[in-house]
Structures are given as C-alpha cells and as structure tokens.
Amino acid sequence: MHSRNKLKSVSLFLMLSGLFFLYACSASESMSKEEPSNHPTIEESKFIQIDQSKETLQKIVGWLDNDEVLVHLGDQKGQQLIQLNIKNGDRKMLYSTEKHILTVKINNQLDKILFQEGSDQSVDLVVVNLVGDELNRKKIDYSGYLTVNWNPVEDHLVFLSYYQVDSKTSVEQAKVRIWNLENNQFQEMPIQSVEPNWYSSHLYLYIDELSKQLFIGDVRKDETPDRISNETIGFYLNQDTVVSILESDINDHEVHLMKDYPLLVHKGTITIPKVTMGERIIHPYLSQSNRDGMIVGNVADEPTDLNQNLGSFTLCILDFQNSQLHPVISLPENAPILLSPDEKYVLYGWQFEKVIDLEGNSSIHSLISDSI
C-alpha cells in the first residue's frame, strides 16, 4: 500500500514538473516575441547620424550610390565635401578648403561633382571626381549661388545660370552660359530663364520668364527655340522623362501632372491639389532616379495656401498608367525629396537631413543629431 501511494506521489510530481516546464517554455517564448517592441528594431537603427556637436552640416547634396551620399560640411574656418555611407558611417574626404563652398551639383552618372569655391577676392568653378582629383577649374564673375544643370548624355556640357542686374536699366535679367569642360570655355546663351534643363545631348527645355510658355531649343542651331506649349506652367525633367504641370480649367483648386516619355509621347495624367503662396502656384517636389523608373512626389493632401498654413503632405508613388497616387508616408512639411538609385530610399528635407526607408513599414529617420 505504501509503495503504491509512493508511486502515485512520484507520478504526480513528474506530471506537475512537466506542466511547469511547458509553461516556463511558453512564457519564455512569449517574452521573446514581445521583446523587440520594447527595443529599437533593426530598421529603426540602421542609419547613422552626423554629430552636430562635432561638425556642422551645410547640406547633404545627394546620392553617390545606393548607400552613400555626398555631404557638405563646415563653417567659417573651413569647409569639406565628404562621401558618407549612411549605413555603416564609413567616410572619405573628397575636397577640403579654407574658402566658402556655394552651389554643389553631382552629375547624372554620379561620378563627378561641380561646385563653387569662393573668397572675397574671386570665385572659381571646380570639378572633381570621386577620388578627389581636380578635373577642371575656371574663374567666374559671379559670387552668388548658381543654378547648375548637367547634360545627362554629354557630361562635359553644363548649364550655369543666374540673375544679373542690367547696369543701364537696373532690370534683373537671366544670364545663361554653357560651360564646356572639354575646352574649359563659356558659351553665352540667349535664354530667358534661369532654369534651362537638358533633355538630350543637344536639346533643352525651359519656361520663358516673359511669355510663361514652354520652349525647346537646340544648342547646335542659332535658330529661335520652338514653343511646344502655352499651357505648361512648370515641369520636372529626368533624362527623357518629362512631367508637365498644368492648371485645371475645371477646378481652380487642382493642377494636372502630365507625363511624357519620351517628349510629346503622352503616358498619363494625375490630378493633385493645388499649392499656392498667395497668387503664385508652388510646383510639387518630384524625383526619379532611373530612366522611365519610379517617380515619387511630395503631394499636398488638400488645396493649400502656404501663406495661411503649412498644410499637410504625403510622399506618394505616382502611377501615371492608372492615373493614381499611391500614398507611402505622411510628411511634416512641403520640402524637397531625392530618390536613391535603387529606389529603396528617399532623401527629404531642406538640407536632405532625413532619409525615408521605403522598404517594409515606411519610416523617416534623421541623419543628423539634435544637439548643435
């Protein structure tokens, strides 16, 4: 009898021990699954930050490849251009100077950088490669910020433009030059716009500032550029993809985005809310990184006058084939965007100081520390 009771006690103990073991395993597994929600995920911590307590960011200029960006750092004592990997923090000094660096622009092939280097005495235009070798240098009689547009095919041709005040009439006029990097010479261009954009090796587009109409010109000819639209109020151009901006003739609170690829071959239209600043229409920030690739836009959620309020905006993928917007993530303000070459990330902000991760659950990450 005692042996039988003892056996029952042992069996009960083993059974309870087994149940406790299973419960402990289950609890451990449950805690393991909940743990990531209490800690930064890999996605939240995979981008580095520039420590502004140690160096001053002027601007993140743009992408050099899928994970690397060109960064303009510095202050009154000296300025630098560095190549920075936003994933692992690796950096390479490309250029350093005790002078000021103004406009900085990367070419379409992402292997050359043009910038203005200036002092009180003179301003130079400089071109370097990604090793830091100086390829070109030329003085320019202008000390303000230039508008620069690289030719996407013939990358030895660059539009340089700015406003110049006529000494006789005191009227501000557009001054446009082509800098030929092969012979290091300037060519004056009679274009009434500070934003001419190369469309091909020799063709270019611009909105005439007097007539407010869209023209196409050819640098090989001395003929007057041809007008191709009297309705286009602005455009975004990447290689041979053109997104024209037109006012709606039906709804005063909307504008139309019309995609041509190539030029004059219509590929669809998307209607979006109009953004204004008083009477002036503000063009949406758009970005495309590959020929006929994905186009993203910073699009207003509703008609907005920026003089009245900051509005609300959303990063969207523009689907011209189906005339649709595909929302990605809400944005805190109407600021520039720049899509990465692999279409996985978007630089965002007035200094491109943030990066938006398009993979998985889209999220915004700061590339600079808060402390200055």
KESEPA-452106 format. One line per field, with one value per residue (C-alpha): residue number from 0; x, y negated, z. Coordinates in nm, 2 decimals. Each point is the difference from the previous one (the first is absolute). Layout:
REM residues N
resi: (NUM, ...) .
u: (X, ...) .
v: (Y, ...) .
w: (Z, ...) .
//
This chain:
REM residues 372
resi: (0, 1, 2, 3, 4, 5, 6, 7, 8, 9, 10, 11, 12, 13, 14, 15, 16, 17, 18, 19, 20, 21, 22, 23, 24, 25, 26, 27, 28, 29, 30, 31, 32, 33, 34, 35, 36, 37, 38, 39, 40, 41, 42, 43, 44, 45, 46, 47, 48, 49, 50, 51, 52, 53, 54, 55, 56, 57, 58, 59, 60, 61, 62, 63, 64, 65, 66, 67, 68, 69, 70, 71, 72, 73, 74, 75, 76, 77, 78, 79, 80, 81, 82, 83, 84, 85, 86, 87, 88, 89, 90, 91, 92, 93, 94, 95, 96, 97, 98, 99, 100, 101, 102, 103, 104, 105, 106, 107, 108, 109, 110, 111, 112, 113, 114, 115, 116, 117, 118, 119, 120, 121, 122, 123, 124, 125, 126, 127, 128, 129, 130, 131, 132, 133, 134, 135, 136, 137, 138, 139, 140, 141, 142, 143, 144, 145, 146, 147, 148, 149, 150, 151, 152, 153, 154, 155, 156, 157, 158, 159, 160, 161, 162, 163, 164, 165, 166, 167, 168, 169, 170, 171, 172, 173, 174, 175, 176, 177, 178, 179, 180, 181, 182, 183, 184, 185, 186, 187, 188, 189, 190, 191, 192, 193, 194, 195, 196, 197, 198, 199, 200, 201, 202, 203, 204, 205, 206, 207, 208, 209, 210, 211, 212, 213, 214, 215, 216, 217, 218, 219, 220, 221, 222, 223, 224, 225, 226, 227, 228, 229, 230, 231, 232, 233, 234, 235, 236, 237, 238, 239, 240, 241, 242, 243, 244, 245, 246, 247, 248, 249, 250, 251, 252, 253, 254, 255, 256, 257, 258, 259, 260, 261, 262, 263, 264, 265, 266, 267, 268, 269, 270, 271, 272, 273, 274, 275, 276, 277, 278, 279, 280, 281, 282, 283, 284, 285, 286, 287, 288, 289, 290, 291, 292, 293, 294, 295, 296, 297, 298, 299, 300, 301, 302, 303, 304, 305, 306, 307, 308, 309, 310, 311, 312, 313, 314, 315, 316, 317, 318, 319, 320, 321, 322, 323, 324, 325, 326, 327, 328, 329, 330, 331, 332, 333, 334, 335, 336, 337, 338, 339, 340, 341, 342, 343, 344, 345, 346, 347, 348, 349, 350, 351, 352, 353, 354, 355, 356, 357, 358, 359, 360, 361, 362, 363, 364, 365, 366, 367, 368, 369, 370, 371) .
u: (0.00, 0.28, 0.19, -0.31, -0.06, 0.36, -0.02, -0.31, 0.19, 0.30, -0.23, -0.19, 0.33, 0.13, -0.32, 0.00, 0.37, -0.08, -0.28, 0.21, 0.28, -0.24, -0.15, 0.35, 0.10, -0.33, 0.06, 0.36, -0.11, -0.27, 0.24, 0.24, -0.26, -0.10, 0.36, 0.06, -0.29, 0.18, 0.33, 0.11, -0.05, 0.26, -0.19, 0.00, 0.37, 0.16, 0.08, 0.29, -0.02, 0.23, 0.10, -0.07, 0.18, 0.32, -0.06, -0.24, -0.22, -0.05, -0.20, -0.02, 0.04, -0.13, 0.06, 0.33, -0.12, -0.27, 0.14, 0.24, -0.07, 0.21, 0.00, 0.11, 0.14, 0.17, -0.02, 0.19, 0.33, -0.01, -0.23, 0.01, -0.18, -0.01, -0.13, -0.20, -0.16, -0.33, -0.01, 0.34, 0.14, 0.31, 0.11, 0.26, 0.12, -0.04, 0.08, 0.10, 0.05, 0.03, -0.22, -0.38, -0.18, -0.33, -0.20, 0.09, -0.14, 0.06, -0.02, -0.25, 0.26, 0.08, 0.37, 0.08, -0.07, -0.02, 0.01, 0.08, 0.30, 0.02, 0.17, -0.03, 0.24, -0.13, -0.23, 0.10, -0.20, 0.16, -0.07, 0.14, -0.05, -0.08, 0.37, 0.03, 0.20, -0.05, -0.12, -0.09, 0.03, -0.12, -0.06, -0.35, -0.10, -0.29, 0.01, -0.36, -0.16, -0.02, -0.26, 0.18, -0.13, 0.22, -0.06, -0.11, 0.17, 0.29, 0.12, 0.27, -0.29, -0.15, -0.26, 0.10, -0.27, -0.08, -0.16, 0.20, -0.10, 0.04, 0.22, -0.19, -0.36, 0.04, -0.23, 0.08, 0.05, 0.09, 0.36, 0.07, 0.33, 0.11, 0.32, 0.18, 0.23, 0.20, 0.13, -0.07, -0.19, -0.33, -0.26, -0.26, -0.36, -0.29, -0.25, -0.26, 0.00, 0.24, -0.12, 0.08, 0.00, 0.19, -0.24, 0.26, 0.36, -0.10, -0.36, -0.12, -0.34, -0.09, -0.29, 0.05, -0.03, -0.16, -0.26, -0.04, 0.00, 0.19, 0.28, 0.25, 0.33, 0.30, 0.36, 0.12, -0.22, -0.02, -0.38, -0.26, -0.12, -0.34, -0.30, -0.15, -0.27, -0.17, -0.18, 0.29, 0.09, 0.29, 0.16, 0.22, 0.26, 0.21, 0.19, -0.27, -0.30, -0.19, -0.28, -0.18, -0.21, -0.32, -0.28, -0.34, -0.26, -0.28, 0.10, 0.20, 0.13, 0.18, 0.29, 0.08, 0.32, 0.05, 0.28, 0.17, 0.25, 0.17, -0.10, -0.34, -0.09, -0.27, 0.01, -0.28, -0.13, -0.04, -0.21, 0.12, -0.10, 0.15, 0.25, 0.05, 0.18, -0.23, -0.06, 0.30, -0.04, 0.25, 0.12, 0.01, 0.33, 0.05, 0.29, 0.10, 0.34, -0.01, -0.10, -0.38, 0.02, -0.22, -0.10, -0.07, -0.16, -0.06, -0.37, -0.24, -0.29, -0.23, 0.02, 0.23, 0.12, 0.33, -0.04, -0.29, 0.12, 0.27, -0.25, 0.03, 0.19, 0.06, 0.28, -0.17, 0.10, -0.14, -0.17, -0.06, -0.11, -0.31, -0.02, 0.04, 0.20, 0.13, 0.06, 0.32, 0.03, -0.12, 0.26, 0.03, 0.04, 0.04, 0.37, 0.23, 0.04, 0.26, -0.04, 0.29, 0.14, -0.14, -0.34, 0.01, 0.06, -0.10, 0.20, -0.23, 0.02, 0.15, 0.34, -0.09, 0.06, -0.25, -0.03, -0.32, 0.02, -0.24, 0.05, -0.24, -0.19, 0.11, 0.17, 0.19, 0.35, 0.21, 0.36, 0.11, 0.01, -0.23, 0.28, 0.20) .
v: (0.00, -0.24, 0.09, -0.07, -0.34, -0.09, 0.09, -0.23, -0.28, 0.03, 0.01, -0.31, -0.18, 0.09, -0.11, -0.33, -0.05, 0.06, -0.25, -0.26, 0.06, -0.04, -0.32, -0.14, 0.07, -0.16, -0.31, -0.03, 0.02, -0.26, -0.24, 0.06, -0.10, -0.31, -0.12, -0.18, -0.24, -0.13, -0.05, -0.18, 0.23, 0.06, -0.23, -0.28, 0.01, 0.08, -0.36, -0.20, -0.37, -0.29, -0.13, -0.38, -0.05, 0.08, -0.12, -0.23, 0.13, -0.24, 0.24, 0.37, -0.07, 0.33, 0.37, 0.14, 0.36, 0.20, -0.05, -0.29, -0.38, -0.31, -0.22, -0.37, -0.07, -0.30, -0.36, -0.33, 0.17, 0.26, 0.22, 0.36, 0.23, 0.36, 0.33, 0.15, 0.35, -0.06, 0.37, 0.06, -0.35, 0.05, -0.33, -0.13, -0.36, -0.11, -0.37, -0.24, -0.38, -0.31, -0.19, 0.02, 0.26, -0.11, 0.19, 0.37, 0.23, 0.37, 0.11, 0.26, 0.28, -0.07, -0.01, -0.38, -0.29, -0.37, -0.27, -0.37, -0.08, -0.37, -0.26, -0.38, -0.03, 0.26, 0.29, 0.32, 0.28, 0.33, 0.36, 0.30, 0.37, 0.25, 0.05, -0.37, -0.08, -0.35, 0.03, -0.36, -0.35, -0.33, -0.35, -0.14, -0.36, 0.08, 0.05, 0.12, 0.34, 0.14, 0.23, 0.29, 0.26, 0.29, 0.14, 0.36, 0.13, -0.23, -0.06, -0.25, -0.25, -0.18, -0.28, -0.28, -0.27, -0.28, -0.34, -0.31, -0.36, -0.21, -0.30, -0.23, 0.10, 0.14, 0.29, 0.35, 0.24, 0.36, 0.08, 0.34, 0.16, 0.35, 0.11, 0.24, 0.20, 0.14, -0.34, -0.18, -0.28, -0.18, -0.04, -0.27, 0.11, -0.24, 0.18, -0.18, 0.24, 0.08, 0.36, 0.15, 0.38, 0.24, 0.24, 0.18, -0.05, -0.32, -0.08, -0.19, -0.12, -0.31, -0.22, -0.34, -0.25, -0.27, 0.20, 0.28, 0.26, 0.32, 0.00, 0.25, -0.11, 0.16, -0.11, 0.10, -0.26, -0.38, 0.01, -0.12, 0.28, 0.15, -0.04, 0.33, -0.10, -0.32, 0.18, 0.16, -0.21, 0.22, 0.34, 0.26, 0.16, 0.31, 0.12, 0.03, 0.03, -0.33, -0.07, -0.32, -0.20, -0.15, -0.20, 0.16, -0.18, 0.16, -0.01, -0.30, 0.20, 0.27, 0.03, 0.28, 0.19, 0.14, 0.25, 0.02, 0.27, -0.09, -0.36, -0.04, 0.37, -0.02, 0.26, -0.11, -0.28, -0.03, -0.28, -0.13, -0.28, -0.34, -0.16, -0.38, -0.27, -0.29, -0.03, 0.21, 0.37, 0.22, 0.30, 0.34, 0.15, 0.31, 0.25, 0.28, 0.18, 0.23, -0.04, 0.05, 0.13, -0.06, -0.37, -0.11, -0.33, -0.21, -0.07, -0.21, 0.17, -0.29, -0.34, -0.22, -0.36, 0.01, -0.36, 0.11, 0.33, 0.27, 0.25, 0.38, 0.20, 0.37, 0.17, 0.18, 0.23, -0.14, 0.26, -0.18, 0.32, 0.02, -0.37, 0.07, -0.10, 0.27, -0.16, 0.11, -0.21, -0.33, -0.28, -0.29, -0.27, -0.08, 0.05, 0.15, 0.37, 0.21, 0.37, 0.24, 0.18, 0.34, -0.17, 0.12, -0.33, -0.37, -0.29, -0.26, -0.35, -0.34, 0.14, 0.35, 0.07, 0.29, 0.33, 0.18, 0.38, 0.13, 0.37, 0.17, -0.24, -0.33, -0.23, -0.33, -0.01, -0.31, 0.01, -0.27, -0.02, -0.25, -0.16, -0.28) .
w: (0.00, 0.10, -0.33, -0.21, 0.17, -0.04, -0.37, -0.04, 0.17, -0.23, -0.31, 0.12, 0.06, -0.34, -0.17, 0.19, -0.09, -0.36, 0.00, 0.17, -0.26, -0.29, 0.16, 0.05, -0.36, -0.12, 0.22, -0.12, -0.36, 0.05, 0.16, -0.28, -0.26, 0.19, 0.07, -0.34, 0.06, 0.31, -0.18, -0.33, -0.29, -0.26, -0.24, 0.26, 0.06, -0.33, -0.10, 0.16, 0.11, -0.06, 0.35, -0.02, 0.33, -0.19, -0.35, -0.18, -0.28, -0.29, -0.21, -0.11, -0.38, -0.14, -0.07, -0.12, 0.00, 0.17, 0.36, -0.04, -0.01, -0.07, 0.31, 0.02, 0.35, 0.15, 0.14, -0.03, 0.07, -0.27, -0.21, -0.13, -0.24, 0.12, -0.13, 0.29, 0.03, 0.18, 0.11, 0.16, 0.04, -0.23, -0.14, -0.25, -0.03, -0.36, 0.03, 0.27, -0.01, 0.22, -0.24, -0.03, -0.21, -0.15, -0.26, -0.02, -0.27, -0.09, -0.36, -0.12, -0.01, 0.37, -0.06, -0.02, 0.22, -0.10, 0.27, 0.05, 0.22, 0.10, 0.20, 0.02, -0.29, -0.25, -0.07, -0.18, -0.16, 0.09, -0.12, 0.19, -0.03, 0.28, 0.07, 0.06, -0.31, -0.14, -0.36, -0.08, 0.15, -0.15, 0.15, -0.03, 0.05, 0.23, 0.38, 0.07, -0.03, -0.35, -0.15, -0.15, -0.24, -0.13, -0.34, 0.06, -0.32, -0.07, 0.35, -0.11, -0.06, 0.29, 0.02, 0.24, 0.06, 0.24, 0.01, -0.10, 0.04, -0.31, 0.09, -0.24, 0.06, 0.36, -0.12, 0.12, -0.29, -0.04, -0.10, -0.13, -0.10, -0.11, 0.15, -0.23, 0.22, -0.30, -0.11, 0.33, -0.18, 0.07, -0.27, 0.06, -0.07, -0.07, 0.22, 0.21, 0.29, 0.29, -0.01, -0.34, 0.01, -0.23, -0.17, -0.22, -0.11, -0.19, 0.08, 0.30, 0.15, 0.19, 0.11, -0.15, 0.28, -0.22, -0.19, 0.27, -0.27, -0.05, -0.27, -0.14, -0.14, -0.17, 0.09, -0.35, -0.17, 0.02, -0.07, 0.24, 0.24, -0.09, 0.23, 0.08, 0.26, 0.11, 0.29, 0.18, 0.31, 0.11, -0.05, 0.16, -0.22, 0.05, -0.31, -0.26, 0.24, 0.02, 0.26, -0.10, 0.25, -0.14, 0.17, 0.00, -0.21, 0.19, 0.37, 0.13, 0.29, -0.21, -0.23, -0.25, -0.03, -0.35, -0.08, -0.33, -0.08, -0.22, -0.07, -0.16, 0.05, 0.26, 0.28, 0.24, 0.22, 0.37, 0.17, 0.34, 0.24, -0.09, 0.24, -0.02, 0.18, -0.05, -0.37, -0.09, -0.07, 0.17, -0.20, 0.17, 0.09, -0.22, -0.04, -0.24, 0.02, -0.30, -0.37, -0.01, 0.35, 0.31, 0.06, 0.36, 0.10, 0.31, -0.06, 0.20, 0.17, -0.09, -0.17, 0.21, 0.01, 0.18, 0.10, 0.21, 0.14, -0.05, -0.13, 0.02, -0.26, -0.09, -0.18, -0.29, -0.29, -0.32, -0.21, -0.33, -0.18, 0.23, 0.08, 0.37, 0.31, 0.23, 0.35, 0.17, 0.32, 0.14, -0.01, 0.25, -0.27, -0.37, -0.05, -0.27, -0.06, -0.18, -0.09, 0.03, -0.30, 0.12, 0.08, 0.36, 0.18, -0.03, 0.13, 0.14, 0.15, -0.08, 0.07, -0.10, 0.37, 0.02, -0.18, -0.07, -0.01, -0.26, 0.09, 0.24, 0.22, -0.14, 0.25, 0.03, 0.16, 0.09, -0.14, 0.25, 0.38, 0.18, 0.19, -0.16) .
//
